[in-house]
Amino acid sequence: MEHEIRFPHLGILLKSVGDGFTIGGFEIKYYGIMIAMGFLFGLLVAYYAAKHTEDFDPEMVFDYLICMVIPAIAGARLYYVVFSWDYYKDHLNEIIQIRNGGLAIYGGIFAAVLTLYIFCKVRKVSMLKFGDILIKGLLVGQILGRWGNFFNREAFGRYTDGLFAMQIPTDFFMEHGRLSEIIESGLYDQAVFQETGGKIYTFIQVHPTFLYEALWNLAVLLIIIWFTKRKKNDGELIALYAIGYGAGRFWIEGLRTDSLMLGNTGIRISQMVAAVMVVAGVAFFIYRRRNLKKCKEK
């Protein structure tokens, strides 16, 4: 029962959704598998995009990703730890433990962008052109990575009784020593009850924000694919990503109960970064289009 996941208003019952499996005494988490699949399929999509880009060597995609993987994971973890320091200062031994989650996408993106800047300087290629190629792969990676949150039962939202409401047994959190998470967020007090086989089970009922973000990113990806042949400047796909992903993340982050906060201000860091992304994306897109217009007038 503790491994069930339900979508009661959709009539969906997933009876046995584990968070990993064991081989030879070594535990492998589905979270890690989904992250790895995100890298793999993101690589393939980016390579395909590079092959269909004029005057660009697609092999550079492999070279870049080899250089980027470790910095991106380290950046994602560092970002999460820094903004969760109140916990990690008393649990230093857990800082490098990432199999159970704790990777922040923004930290990974910042590290990947810095790596891309250095890579493009060394290889003497346009960062904007290369960035446009990589954006589709990044979105594929993000879409798959969010399903790692599904298996981990994390990154969900507050209580809802809406159509997409997701139920998770409180026994799962007890089994994994995470009961405090749903108590502190107030979800335990809003738990729903279900009688099965003469026994009463308790579930939290929440927004499946991982699903919202995966679907939103899919929509952004489809828009970018449609726009690719219509772009007029290098960097426009990057701008569309910043606008699209930023807008979606700003909305979805407002539903979550586990947001990283800026000190005691009550400001959600991810919403703040998302807002900056949207403004920067719009400004950059307009700037590039105006420059193109001026060049044509000359």
C-alpha positions as CSV (number, residue, x, y, z in Angstrom):
1,M,0.0,0.0,0.0
2,E,2.8,2.4,0.8
3,H,4.0,2.3,-2.8
4,E,0.7,3.2,-4.3
5,I,0.2,6.4,-6.2
6,R,-3.4,7.5,-7.0
7,F,-5.0,10.1,-9.2
8,P,-8.6,9.6,-7.8
9,H,-10.4,12.1,-10.0
10,L,-8.9,10.6,-13.2
11,G,-9.6,7.0,-12.0
12,I,-5.9,6.1,-12.1
13,L,-4.4,3.7,-9.5
14,L,-0.7,2.8,-9.7
15,K,-0.3,-0.1,-7.3
16,S,3.4,-0.6,-7.0
17,V,5.6,2.4,-7.8
18,G,8.9,1.8,-6.1
19,D,11.7,4.3,-5.8
20,G,14.5,1.9,-6.8
21,F,15.8,-1.6,-6.8
22,T,18.8,-3.5,-5.5
23,I,21.4,-5.4,-7.5
24,G,24.1,-7.3,-5.7
25,G,23.4,-5.4,-2.5
26,F,23.7,-2.0,-4.3
27,E,20.6,0.1,-4.3
28,I,19.9,1.9,-7.6
29,K,17.3,4.7,-7.5
30,Y,14.9,5.4,-10.3
31,Y,15.7,9.1,-9.7
32,G,19.3,8.5,-10.9
33,I,18.1,6.4,-13.8
34,M,15.8,9.2,-15.0
35,I,18.6,11.8,-14.7
36,A,20.9,9.6,-16.7
37,M,18.2,9.0,-19.3
38,G,17.7,12.8,-19.5
39,F,21.4,13.2,-20.3
40,L,21.4,10.5,-22.9
41,F,18.3,11.5,-24.8
42,G,19.2,15.2,-24.4
43,L,22.5,14.3,-26.0
44,L,20.8,12.5,-28.9
45,V,18.4,15.4,-29.6
46,A,21.2,18.0,-29.4
47,Y,23.3,15.9,-31.8
48,Y,20.4,15.6,-34.2
49,A,19.9,19.4,-34.1
50,A,23.7,20.0,-34.7
51,K,23.7,17.7,-37.7
52,H,20.9,19.8,-39.3
53,T,22.8,23.1,-38.6
54,E,24.9,24.6,-41.3
55,D,28.6,25.1,-40.7
56,F,28.6,23.3,-37.4
57,D,30.5,20.1,-36.5
58,P,28.0,17.9,-34.6
59,E,30.9,16.1,-32.8
60,M,31.3,19.2,-30.7
61,V,28.1,18.2,-28.9
62,F,29.7,15.1,-27.5
63,D,32.9,17.1,-26.6
64,Y,30.9,19.7,-24.8
65,L,28.7,17.3,-22.9
66,I,31.7,15.3,-21.7
67,C,33.1,18.6,-20.3
68,M,29.7,19.7,-18.9
69,V,28.3,16.6,-17.0
70,I,30.4,16.9,-13.8
71,P,30.2,20.7,-13.5
72,A,26.4,20.6,-14.1
73,I,25.7,18.0,-11.4
74,A,28.1,19.8,-9.0
75,G,26.4,23.1,-9.8
76,A,22.9,21.7,-9.3
77,R,23.9,20.1,-6.0
78,L,25.8,23.2,-4.8
79,Y,22.9,25.5,-5.5
80,Y,20.6,23.2,-3.5
81,V,22.9,22.9,-0.6
82,V,23.7,26.6,-0.4
83,F,20.0,27.5,-0.2
84,S,19.3,24.7,2.2
85,W,22.3,25.4,4.5
86,D,20.2,25.5,7.7
87,Y,19.8,21.7,7.2
88,Y,23.2,20.8,5.7
89,K,25.3,22.7,8.2
90,D,24.3,20.0,10.7
91,H,24.4,17.1,8.2
92,L,27.7,17.7,6.3
93,N,28.1,14.0,5.5
94,E,24.9,14.3,3.3
95,I,26.2,17.1,1.1
96,I,27.6,14.7,-1.5
97,Q,24.7,12.2,-1.3
98,I,22.6,12.9,-4.4
99,R,21.0,9.5,-5.1
100,N,17.9,10.5,-3.1
101,G,17.5,13.8,-4.9
102,G,18.5,17.3,-4.0
103,L,19.6,18.7,-7.4
104,A,18.4,22.2,-8.4
105,I,18.0,22.7,-12.1
106,Y,19.0,26.4,-12.0
107,G,22.4,25.5,-10.4
108,G,22.9,22.9,-13.2
109,I,22.0,25.4,-15.9
110,F,24.3,28.1,-14.5
111,A,27.2,25.7,-14.4
112,A,26.4,24.4,-17.9
113,V,26.3,28.0,-19.3
114,L,29.6,28.8,-17.7
115,T,31.1,25.6,-19.1
116,L,29.6,26.5,-22.5
117,Y,31.2,29.9,-22.4
118,I,34.6,28.5,-21.7
119,F,34.2,25.7,-24.3
120,C,33.2,28.1,-27.0
121,K,36.1,30.5,-26.3
122,V,38.6,27.6,-26.5
123,R,37.0,26.1,-29.6
124,K,36.3,29.5,-31.2
125,V,32.6,28.8,-32.0
126,S,29.6,31.1,-31.5
127,M,28.1,30.6,-28.1
128,L,24.7,31.8,-29.2
129,K,24.7,29.4,-32.2
130,F,25.8,26.5,-30.1
131,G,23.3,27.4,-27.4
132,D,20.4,27.3,-29.8
133,I,21.5,23.8,-30.8
134,L,21.6,22.6,-27.1
135,I,18.3,24.1,-26.0
136,K,16.2,21.3,-27.4
137,G,18.3,18.7,-25.7
138,L,18.2,20.6,-22.4
139,L,14.4,20.6,-22.5
140,V,14.3,16.8,-23.2
141,G,16.6,16.3,-20.2
142,Q,14.4,18.4,-18.0
143,I,11.2,16.6,-19.1
144,L,12.7,13.2,-18.2
145,G,14.4,14.4,-15.1
146,R,11.1,15.6,-13.6
147,W,9.9,11.9,-13.7
148,G,12.7,11.2,-11.2
149,N,10.8,13.5,-8.8
150,F,7.7,11.3,-9.4
151,F,9.5,8.1,-8.3
152,N,11.1,10.0,-5.3
153,R,7.7,11.5,-4.3
154,E,9.2,15.0,-4.1
155,A,8.8,18.4,-5.8
156,F,5.0,18.1,-5.4
157,G,2.6,21.0,-4.6
158,R,0.2,21.9,-1.9
159,Y,-3.2,20.3,-1.2
160,T,-5.7,20.3,-4.0
161,D,-9.0,18.6,-4.8
162,G,-8.7,19.5,-8.5
163,L,-8.9,17.1,-11.5
164,F,-5.2,16.2,-11.4
165,A,-4.9,15.7,-7.6
166,M,-2.3,13.0,-6.7
167,Q,-2.5,10.9,-3.6
168,I,0.6,9.4,-1.9
169,P,0.3,7.2,1.2
170,T,1.8,8.8,4.3
171,D,3.3,5.3,5.0
172,F,5.8,5.9,2.2
173,F,7.2,9.0,4.0
174,M,7.3,7.1,7.3
175,E,9.1,4.2,5.7
176,H,11.8,6.6,4.3
177,G,12.2,8.8,7.4
178,R,10.6,11.8,5.6
179,L,7.5,12.2,7.7
180,S,8.7,15.6,8.9
181,E,8.5,16.9,5.3
182,I,4.7,16.6,5.1
183,I,4.2,17.6,8.7
184,E,6.1,20.9,8.4
185,S,4.4,21.7,5.1
186,G,1.0,21.2,6.6
187,L,0.1,18.4,4.2
188,Y,-0.2,15.8,7.0
189,D,-3.0,17.9,8.6
190,Q,-4.9,17.9,5.3
191,A,-4.5,14.2,4.7
192,V,-7.4,12.2,3.3
193,F,-8.4,8.7,4.4
194,Q,-9.3,5.6,2.4
195,E,-10.7,2.3,3.8
196,T,-9.3,-0.8,2.1
197,G,-9.8,-4.4,3.3
198,G,-11.1,-3.3,6.6
199,K,-8.1,-1.0,7.2
200,I,-7.9,2.8,7.0
201,Y,-5.0,4.3,5.1
202,T,-3.9,7.9,5.1
203,F,-2.8,9.8,2.0
204,I,-1.6,13.3,1.3
205,Q,-3.4,14.8,-1.7
206,V,-1.3,17.3,-3.7
207,H,-0.7,19.1,-7.0
208,P,1.6,16.8,-9.2
209,T,3.8,19.7,-10.0
210,F,6.4,17.4,-11.5
211,L,3.8,16.5,-14.1
212,Y,2.8,20.1,-14.7
213,E,6.4,21.1,-15.4
214,A,7.1,18.1,-17.6
215,L,4.0,18.9,-19.8
216,W,4.9,22.6,-19.8
217,N,8.4,21.9,-20.9
218,L,7.0,19.6,-23.7
219,A,4.9,22.5,-24.9
220,V,7.9,24.9,-24.8
221,L,10.0,22.3,-26.8
222,L,7.3,22.0,-29.5
223,I,7.1,25.8,-29.8
224,I,10.9,26.0,-30.2
225,I,10.9,23.2,-32.8
226,W,8.2,25.0,-34.7
227,F,10.1,28.3,-34.5
228,T,13.6,26.9,-35.4
229,K,13.2,27.5,-39.2
230,R,11.7,30.9,-38.5
231,K,14.4,32.3,-36.4
232,K,16.4,35.2,-37.8
233,N,19.3,35.5,-35.3
234,D,21.4,33.1,-33.3
235,G,20.3,33.1,-29.7
236,E,16.6,33.5,-30.4
237,L,15.9,29.9,-29.3
238,I,17.7,30.6,-26.1
239,A,15.5,33.6,-25.6
240,L,12.4,31.6,-26.2
241,Y,13.5,29.0,-23.7
242,A,14.1,31.7,-21.1
243,I,10.7,33.2,-21.7
244,G,8.8,29.9,-21.9
245,Y,10.5,28.0,-19.2
246,G,10.7,31.0,-16.9
247,A,7.0,31.8,-17.2
248,G,6.0,28.2,-16.5
249,R,8.4,27.8,-13.6
250,F,7.2,31.0,-12.0
251,W,3.6,29.7,-12.0
252,I,4.4,26.1,-10.9
253,E,6.9,27.1,-8.2
254,G,4.0,29.0,-6.5
255,L,2.2,25.7,-6.0
256,R,5.1,23.9,-4.4
257,T,5.6,23.2,-0.7
258,D,9.4,22.6,-0.8
259,S,10.6,25.8,-2.4
260,L,14.1,27.1,-1.5
261,M,13.6,30.5,0.1
262,L,15.8,33.6,0.2
263,G,16.6,33.7,3.9
264,N,13.6,34.6,6.0
265,T,12.1,36.9,3.4
266,G,9.5,34.5,2.2
267,I,10.7,35.1,-1.4
268,R,10.9,31.9,-3.4
269,I,14.3,31.8,-5.1
270,S,13.2,29.9,-8.1
271,Q,10.4,32.4,-8.8
272,M,12.8,35.2,-8.5
273,V,15.2,33.6,-11.0
274,A,12.3,32.7,-13.3
275,A,11.1,36.3,-13.4
276,V,14.6,37.4,-14.3
277,M,14.8,34.8,-17.1
278,V,11.5,36.0,-18.6
279,V,12.6,39.7,-18.6
280,A,16.0,38.9,-19.9
281,G,14.6,36.6,-22.6
282,V,12.2,39.3,-23.8
283,A,14.8,42.0,-23.8
284,F,17.4,39.9,-25.6
285,F,14.9,38.8,-28.3
286,I,13.8,42.4,-28.9
287,Y,17.4,43.6,-28.9
288,R,18.5,41.0,-31.5
289,R,15.5,41.8,-33.8
290,R,16.1,45.6,-33.6
291,N,19.8,45.1,-34.5
292,L,18.8,42.9,-37.5
293,K,16.4,45.7,-38.6
294,K,19.1,48.3,-38.4
295,C,21.6,46.2,-40.3
296,K,19.0,45.7,-43.1
297,E,18.3,49.5,-43.2
298,K,22.0,50.2,-43.7
